[in-house]
């Protein structure tokens, strides 16, 4: 169920799509020329070895200067910009080379604009570093560029640690896949009888094999009580050909997996420290309200955590920092919330509306139109960790006995799985935006409410079609 957090005053100010389009035409027709928006501006073309900086011709005798990438060169760049009376600087997001320049200029008090290179690529004439910096300066002077989102230093530190941890999680998964391949080539069907090779039983057996044990019954003694396969089945699956080259691969991949686990534990310590340093939310998290529409089995399924979660209470820290419990949204887990916080931050005021937020993530349709006709509606291709996390969360709704689960299954039937995942990812993004901005808790109304709402919608549609053909829709006395 969507959270209705808008006030009555904001509802009255809402415009339809046609009204917004007409308003946009009036604005552009009212000021067809180009006005100088940023007069004290400079443009920087970022490079790996040197940076080209352009200012107005009235600011210096040589309006384009070249600076190196060392820290002393960057401070010299800042001093030169101060001599030229520059207040705002624009640069493109080129790899990671822009980060030191951004940090130094921001510390020196400049208003730094980071822009998407996709919006500045139509450079007229031959492309060169000098012309690129001047082109950025010209576009920024007339206010033709949009400032990209840049989180606070606290969120940036948290994001760096969380992204590094995600890389080690991926490395650990690759090691498990290579171990499964080595075992399969030796016809050891351990991955067939165990649902997860990286579990306690699987890793104990792999360590024992690397140590030199070859007896299947002895290896089967490592079976935990929760494993469905019997000891005899496990012992039977461990009869194969012990190839030296595959055992060597198994030994190396086990070492790499253990190393990845150690690095993940080290990241957890840094992550725990960074989370504790973050201030409490202005609104304390409210106690979890009872939800009678959700069964006990669904609650247990919701509380199931991933084994890749950090080794501290991440959910409690996220509730303290955000002020709301985002995990109450079906499909959203603690690790998904952590990705949301590290990628988008806590201040949803950076985006005027939830539609802007969904578009920034890359889950909004393109709606490219020409001649009054929509050419395509595909979402633009973006590399967004947040979009990936929301798509994964939306995909888990296929078996959810909730309002969102029923809506996802309906969309999947009508649109297909890929489009339904994108649509539900956008739905989850809107719910997250409303909860973080307005501080209200999410309450699920269950599958029955959605089904009844859909039924009433279909009845209204049928009644409208019947009226168009001169008929009247009458409810049967015995619906069964």
BELWOQUI-V788665 format. One record per run of one state. SS is the DSSP state (a for helix, b for strand, c for the rest). FROM is the first residue (numbers start at 0). TO is the last residue. If there is no record, write none. Layout:
BEGIN
ss=SS from=FROM to=TO
ss=SS from=FROM to=TO
END
This chain:
BEGIN
ss=c from=0 to=6
ss=a from=7 to=12
ss=c from=13 to=15
ss=a from=16 to=29
ss=c from=30 to=39
ss=b from=40 to=44
ss=c from=45 to=48
ss=b from=49 to=53
ss=c from=54 to=62
ss=b from=63 to=67
ss=c from=68 to=69
ss=a from=70 to=82
ss=c from=83 to=86
ss=b from=87 to=91
ss=c from=92 to=96
ss=a from=97 to=106
ss=c from=107 to=109
ss=b from=110 to=114
ss=c from=115 to=115
ss=a from=116 to=118
ss=c from=119 to=127
ss=a from=128 to=140
ss=c from=141 to=151
ss=a from=152 to=184
ss=c from=185 to=188
ss=a from=189 to=192
ss=c from=193 to=198
ss=a from=199 to=210
ss=c from=211 to=214
ss=a from=215 to=219
ss=c from=220 to=229
ss=a from=230 to=236
ss=c from=237 to=242
ss=a from=243 to=276
ss=c from=277 to=294
ss=a from=295 to=302
ss=c from=303 to=312
ss=a from=313 to=321
ss=c from=322 to=324
ss=a from=325 to=327
ss=c from=328 to=332
ss=a from=333 to=343
ss=c from=344 to=346
ss=a from=347 to=349
ss=c from=350 to=352
ss=a from=353 to=360
ss=c from=361 to=363
ss=b from=364 to=364
ss=c from=365 to=366
ss=b from=367 to=369
ss=c from=370 to=371
ss=b from=372 to=375
ss=c from=376 to=377
ss=b from=378 to=378
ss=c from=379 to=383
ss=a from=384 to=398
ss=c from=399 to=401
ss=a from=402 to=414
ss=c from=415 to=415
ss=a from=416 to=437
ss=c from=438 to=445
ss=a from=446 to=467
ss=c from=468 to=479
END
